[in-house]
């Protein structure tokens, strides 16, 4: 199965102190064990780095450690899906047609990457908002919080 991980699932899976770690970690472990194929959006790499280097944990996660966490847990195990300039224009039109404003575009970016990658499931801790901004993938959006 091809599983797309959004940033919330990735962070929860790699940060032991995260409240959803115990739920998200097994999903990533399945990909690392090659039982499933993992897919992430290129945008999530930047989001992960930003989040990891600013988490209020002690000790803090230094930039070189964040890079290593991302490399070992994502880059070494997952396909990275990218978007073109045309994809961004398509998303602007999509969200305007749905009358969705603001930061929801970042969720839509991830979901459009998932759609382009032809994934079987989209794993997120933010299922409600994901279904709202990208109804075409609603039946593929899953959350360990809902199970």
C-alpha atoms as an extended CHARMM CRD file, in Angstrom:
* protein
*
       147  EXT
         1         1  UNK       CA              0.0000000000        0.0000000000        0.0000000000  PROA      1               0.0000000000
         2         2  UNK       CA              1.2110000000        3.5120000000       -0.8620000000  PROA      2               0.0000000000
         3         3  UNK       CA              0.6810000000        5.7340000000        2.1840000000  PROA      3               0.0000000000
         4         4  UNK       CA              1.1010000000        9.4900000000        2.0580000000  PROA      4               0.0000000000
         5         5  UNK       CA              2.2270000000       11.0370000000        5.3540000000  PROA      5               0.0000000000
         6         6  UNK       CA              1.3980000000       14.6280000000        6.1300000000  PROA      6               0.0000000000
         7         7  UNK       CA              3.6800000000       16.6690000000        8.3460000000  PROA      7               0.0000000000
         8         8  UNK       CA              1.5860000000       16.1080000000       11.4840000000  PROA      8               0.0000000000
         9         9  UNK       CA              2.0160000000       12.3260000000       11.1680000000  PROA      9               0.0000000000
        10        10  UNK       CA              5.7240000000       12.6230000000       10.4640000000  PROA      10              0.0000000000
        11        11  UNK       CA              6.3850000000       14.8370000000       13.4740000000  PROA      11              0.0000000000
        12        12  UNK       CA              4.3070000000       12.6180000000       15.7550000000  PROA      12              0.0000000000
        13        13  UNK       CA              6.1280000000        9.5300000000       14.4770000000  PROA      13              0.0000000000
        14        14  UNK       CA              9.6610000000       10.8790000000       15.0340000000  PROA      14              0.0000000000
        15        15  UNK       CA              9.1870000000       12.8230000000       18.2940000000  PROA      15              0.0000000000
        16        16  UNK       CA              8.8370000000       10.3900000000       21.1970000000  PROA      16              0.0000000000
        17        17  UNK       CA              7.3090000000       13.0170000000       23.4900000000  PROA      17              0.0000000000
        18        18  UNK       CA              4.5410000000       13.9020000000       21.0160000000  PROA      18              0.0000000000
        19        19  UNK       CA              1.0570000000       13.0490000000       22.3690000000  PROA      19              0.0000000000
        20        20  UNK       CA              0.2450000000       11.0140000000       19.2230000000  PROA      20              0.0000000000
        21        21  UNK       CA              3.6440000000        9.2890000000       18.9560000000  PROA      21              0.0000000000
        22        22  UNK       CA              2.3510000000        5.8970000000       20.0320000000  PROA      22              0.0000000000
        23        23  UNK       CA             -0.3060000000        6.0930000000       17.3000000000  PROA      23              0.0000000000
        24        24  UNK       CA              1.8300000000        7.5010000000       14.4660000000  PROA      24              0.0000000000
        25        25  UNK       CA              5.0850000000        5.6040000000       15.0330000000  PROA      25              0.0000000000
        26        26  UNK       CA              3.7960000000        2.1740000000       13.8500000000  PROA      26              0.0000000000
        27        27  UNK       CA              2.7450000000        3.6800000000       10.5120000000  PROA      27              0.0000000000
        28        28  UNK       CA              6.2550000000        4.9230000000        9.8270000000  PROA      28              0.0000000000
        29        29  UNK       CA              7.7230000000        1.6410000000       11.0770000000  PROA      29              0.0000000000
        30        30  UNK       CA              5.6880000000       -0.2480000000        8.4540000000  PROA      30              0.0000000000
        31        31  UNK       CA              7.2870000000        1.8960000000        5.7560000000  PROA      31              0.0000000000
        32        32  UNK       CA             10.7670000000        1.4570000000        7.2000000000  PROA      32              0.0000000000
        33        33  UNK       CA             10.1820000000       -2.3100000000        7.2290000000  PROA      33              0.0000000000
        34        34  UNK       CA              9.0780000000       -2.0800000000        3.5590000000  PROA      34              0.0000000000
        35        35  UNK       CA              5.6220000000       -3.4800000000        4.3670000000  PROA      35              0.0000000000
        36        36  UNK       CA              4.1140000000       -0.3200000000        2.8580000000  PROA      36              0.0000000000
        37        37  UNK       CA              5.5160000000        2.3910000000        0.5890000000  PROA      37              0.0000000000
        38        38  UNK       CA              5.7470000000        5.8770000000        2.0830000000  PROA      38              0.0000000000
        39        39  UNK       CA              5.1950000000        9.1100000000        0.1940000000  PROA      39              0.0000000000
        40        40  UNK       CA              5.6600000000       12.6700000000        1.4600000000  PROA      40              0.0000000000
        41        41  UNK       CA              5.3020000000       16.0900000000       -0.1160000000  PROA      41              0.0000000000
        42        42  UNK       CA              8.4850000000       18.0600000000       -0.6730000000  PROA      42              0.0000000000
        43        43  UNK       CA              6.8100000000       20.8510000000        1.3110000000  PROA      43              0.0000000000
        44        44  UNK       CA              6.7270000000       18.5880000000        4.3810000000  PROA      44              0.0000000000
        45        45  UNK       CA             10.5180000000       18.4060000000        4.4100000000  PROA      45              0.0000000000
        46        46  UNK       CA             10.6750000000       22.1540000000        5.0250000000  PROA      46              0.0000000000
        47        47  UNK       CA              7.8340000000       22.0390000000        7.5460000000  PROA      47              0.0000000000
        48        48  UNK       CA              9.5050000000       19.2130000000        9.4560000000  PROA      48              0.0000000000
        49        49  UNK       CA             12.7750000000       21.0930000000        9.6340000000  PROA      49              0.0000000000
        50        50  UNK       CA             11.0340000000       24.2530000000       10.8620000000  PROA      50              0.0000000000
        51        51  UNK       CA              9.0400000000       22.3780000000       13.4890000000  PROA      51              0.0000000000
        52        52  UNK       CA             11.8550000000       20.1590000000       14.7360000000  PROA      52              0.0000000000
        53        53  UNK       CA             14.2680000000       23.0690000000       15.1760000000  PROA      53              0.0000000000
        54        54  UNK       CA             11.6880000000       25.0740000000       17.1460000000  PROA      54              0.0000000000
        55        55  UNK       CA             10.0600000000       22.4070000000       19.3020000000  PROA      55              0.0000000000
        56        56  UNK       CA              9.9410000000       23.3830000000       22.9720000000  PROA      56              0.0000000000
        57        57  UNK       CA             11.9160000000       20.3160000000       24.0840000000  PROA      57              0.0000000000
        58        58  UNK       CA             15.0450000000       19.9390000000       26.1600000000  PROA      58              0.0000000000
        59        59  UNK       CA             17.5650000000       19.4850000000       24.8230000000  PROA      59              0.0000000000
        60        60  UNK       CA             16.5530000000       21.4560000000       21.7500000000  PROA      60              0.0000000000
        61        61  UNK       CA             16.9320000000       19.8240000000       18.3510000000  PROA      61              0.0000000000
        62        62  UNK       CA             19.8760000000       21.4620000000       16.5970000000  PROA      62              0.0000000000
        63        63  UNK       CA             19.6730000000       22.0650000000       12.8380000000  PROA      63              0.0000000000
        64        64  UNK       CA             22.1230000000       19.2430000000       12.0320000000  PROA      64              0.0000000000
        65        65  UNK       CA             20.0770000000       16.8280000000       14.1670000000  PROA      65              0.0000000000
        66        66  UNK       CA             16.8350000000       17.8890000000       12.4600000000  PROA      66              0.0000000000
        67        67  UNK       CA             18.4720000000       17.2290000000        9.0940000000  PROA      67              0.0000000000
        68        68  UNK       CA             19.5670000000       13.7760000000       10.2930000000  PROA      68              0.0000000000
        69        69  UNK       CA             16.1170000000       12.9260000000       11.6930000000  PROA      69              0.0000000000
        70        70  UNK       CA             14.5410000000       13.8540000000        8.3650000000  PROA      70              0.0000000000
        71        71  UNK       CA             17.1590000000       11.9450000000        6.3670000000  PROA      71              0.0000000000
        72        72  UNK       CA             16.9030000000        8.7170000000        8.3500000000  PROA      72              0.0000000000
        73        73  UNK       CA             13.1490000000        8.6930000000        8.8520000000  PROA      73              0.0000000000
        74        74  UNK       CA             11.8990000000       10.2410000000        5.6240000000  PROA      74              0.0000000000
        75        75  UNK       CA             14.4380000000       10.6600000000        2.8410000000  PROA      75              0.0000000000
        76        76  UNK       CA             15.8990000000        7.1670000000        3.2420000000  PROA      76              0.0000000000
        77        77  UNK       CA             12.4850000000        5.4990000000        3.2970000000  PROA      77              0.0000000000
        78        78  UNK       CA              9.8920000000        7.5990000000        1.4530000000  PROA      78              0.0000000000
        79        79  UNK       CA              9.2730000000        8.8800000000       -2.0470000000  PROA      79              0.0000000000
        80        80  UNK       CA              9.1680000000       12.6890000000       -2.1740000000  PROA      80              0.0000000000
        81        81  UNK       CA              6.3320000000       14.0810000000       -4.3020000000  PROA      81              0.0000000000
        82        82  UNK       CA              6.8180000000       17.5220000000       -5.8440000000  PROA      82              0.0000000000
        83        83  UNK       CA              4.4880000000       20.1120000000       -7.3300000000  PROA      83              0.0000000000
        84        84  UNK       CA              4.9180000000       22.2830000000      -10.4070000000  PROA      84              0.0000000000
        85        85  UNK       CA              4.0540000000       25.9510000000      -10.8230000000  PROA      85              0.0000000000
        86        86  UNK       CA              0.9020000000       24.8540000000      -12.6700000000  PROA      86              0.0000000000
        87        87  UNK       CA             -0.0920000000       22.7610000000       -9.6440000000  PROA      87              0.0000000000
        88        88  UNK       CA              0.0140000000       25.8750000000       -7.4620000000  PROA      88              0.0000000000
        89        89  UNK       CA             -2.2620000000       27.7250000000       -9.8820000000  PROA      89              0.0000000000
        90        90  UNK       CA             -4.6380000000       24.7500000000       -9.9410000000  PROA      90              0.0000000000
        91        91  UNK       CA             -4.7720000000       24.8220000000       -6.1310000000  PROA      91              0.0000000000
        92        92  UNK       CA             -5.4830000000       28.5460000000       -6.0250000000  PROA      92              0.0000000000
        93        93  UNK       CA             -8.4230000000       27.9840000000       -8.3720000000  PROA      93              0.0000000000
        94        94  UNK       CA             -9.5690000000       24.9230000000       -6.4120000000  PROA      94              0.0000000000
        95        95  UNK       CA             -9.6230000000       26.7310000000       -3.0610000000  PROA      95              0.0000000000
        96        96  UNK       CA            -11.2280000000       29.8610000000       -4.5070000000  PROA      96              0.0000000000
        97        97  UNK       CA            -13.9980000000       27.7060000000       -6.0230000000  PROA      97              0.0000000000
        98        98  UNK       CA            -14.5600000000       26.0710000000       -2.6100000000  PROA      98              0.0000000000
        99        99  UNK       CA            -14.4650000000       29.5220000000       -0.9290000000  PROA      99              0.0000000000
       100       100  UNK       CA            -11.6760000000       28.3570000000        1.3600000000  PROA      100             0.0000000000
       101       101  UNK       CA             -9.3340000000       31.0730000000        2.6210000000  PROA      101             0.0000000000
       102       102  UNK       CA             -6.1130000000       31.3470000000        4.5800000000  PROA      102             0.0000000000
       103       103  UNK       CA             -3.6290000000       28.7410000000        5.6670000000  PROA      103             0.0000000000
       104       104  UNK       CA             -5.7550000000       25.8510000000        4.4250000000  PROA      104             0.0000000000
       105       105  UNK       CA             -3.7700000000       26.1890000000        1.2150000000  PROA      105             0.0000000000
       106       106  UNK       CA             -0.8760000000       24.4310000000        2.9370000000  PROA      106             0.0000000000
       107       107  UNK       CA             -3.0660000000       21.3750000000        3.6010000000  PROA      107             0.0000000000
       108       108  UNK       CA             -4.2420000000       21.5280000000       -0.0100000000  PROA      108             0.0000000000
       109       109  UNK       CA             -0.6160000000       21.5840000000       -1.2270000000  PROA      109             0.0000000000
       110       110  UNK       CA              0.0780000000       18.3460000000        0.5940000000  PROA      110             0.0000000000
       111       111  UNK       CA             -3.0990000000       16.7210000000       -0.6450000000  PROA      111             0.0000000000
       112       112  UNK       CA             -2.4790000000       17.7210000000       -4.2370000000  PROA      112             0.0000000000
       113       113  UNK       CA              0.9640000000       16.1140000000       -3.9990000000  PROA      113             0.0000000000
       114       114  UNK       CA             -0.7100000000       12.9790000000       -2.6250000000  PROA      114             0.0000000000
       115       115  UNK       CA             -3.2010000000       12.9360000000       -5.4940000000  PROA      115             0.0000000000
       116       116  UNK       CA             -0.4220000000       13.3700000000       -8.0670000000  PROA      116             0.0000000000
       117       117  UNK       CA              1.5430000000       10.5210000000       -6.4670000000  PROA      117             0.0000000000
       118       118  UNK       CA             -1.4430000000        8.1730000000       -6.7330000000  PROA      118             0.0000000000
       119       119  UNK       CA             -1.4250000000        7.0590000000       -3.1180000000  PROA      119             0.0000000000
       120       120  UNK       CA             -3.8290000000        4.5650000000       -1.5510000000  PROA      120             0.0000000000
       121       121  UNK       CA             -4.1330000000        6.3920000000        1.7750000000  PROA      121             0.0000000000
       122       122  UNK       CA             -3.3730000000        9.8060000000        3.2440000000  PROA      122             0.0000000000
       123       123  UNK       CA             -2.3460000000        9.5190000000        6.8960000000  PROA      123             0.0000000000
       124       124  UNK       CA             -2.8610000000       12.6560000000        8.9760000000  PROA      124             0.0000000000
       125       125  UNK       CA             -3.7500000000       13.8740000000       12.4490000000  PROA      125             0.0000000000
       126       126  UNK       CA             -5.8390000000       16.5670000000       10.7460000000  PROA      126             0.0000000000
       127       127  UNK       CA             -8.4420000000       14.4850000000        8.8640000000  PROA      127             0.0000000000
       128       128  UNK       CA            -11.3860000000       16.8740000000        9.2520000000  PROA      128             0.0000000000
       129       129  UNK       CA             -9.5980000000       19.8390000000        7.6530000000  PROA      129             0.0000000000
       130       130  UNK       CA             -8.0350000000       17.6500000000        4.9780000000  PROA      130             0.0000000000
       131       131  UNK       CA            -11.4370000000       16.3410000000        3.8810000000  PROA      131             0.0000000000
       132       132  UNK       CA            -12.7530000000       19.9020000000        3.7490000000  PROA      132             0.0000000000
       133       133  UNK       CA            -10.0040000000       21.2930000000        1.5170000000  PROA      133             0.0000000000
       134       134  UNK       CA             -9.6910000000       18.3060000000       -0.8160000000  PROA      134             0.0000000000
       135       135  UNK       CA            -13.0020000000       16.4290000000       -1.0030000000  PROA      135             0.0000000000
       136       136  UNK       CA            -11.8070000000       14.3430000000       -3.9680000000  PROA      136             0.0000000000
       137       137  UNK       CA             -9.4880000000       12.4300000000       -1.6040000000  PROA      137             0.0000000000
       138       138  UNK       CA            -11.9280000000       12.2200000000        1.3240000000  PROA      138             0.0000000000
       139       139  UNK       CA            -12.2880000000        8.4340000000        1.0790000000  PROA      139             0.0000000000
       140       140  UNK       CA             -8.4910000000        7.9810000000        1.2320000000  PROA      140             0.0000000000
       141       141  UNK       CA             -7.8800000000       10.2270000000        4.2430000000  PROA      141             0.0000000000
       142       142  UNK       CA             -7.2640000000        8.2490000000        7.4320000000  PROA      142             0.0000000000
       143       143  UNK       CA             -6.1970000000        9.1840000000       10.9350000000  PROA      143             0.0000000000
       144       144  UNK       CA             -4.9750000000        7.0230000000       13.7960000000  PROA      144             0.0000000000
       145       145  UNK       CA             -6.9650000000        9.4120000000       16.0320000000  PROA      145             0.0000000000
       146       146  UNK       CA            -10.2170000000        8.2400000000       14.4460000000  PROA      146             0.0000000000
       147       147  UNK       CA             -9.6030000000        4.5180000000       14.8120000000  PROA      147             0.0000000000
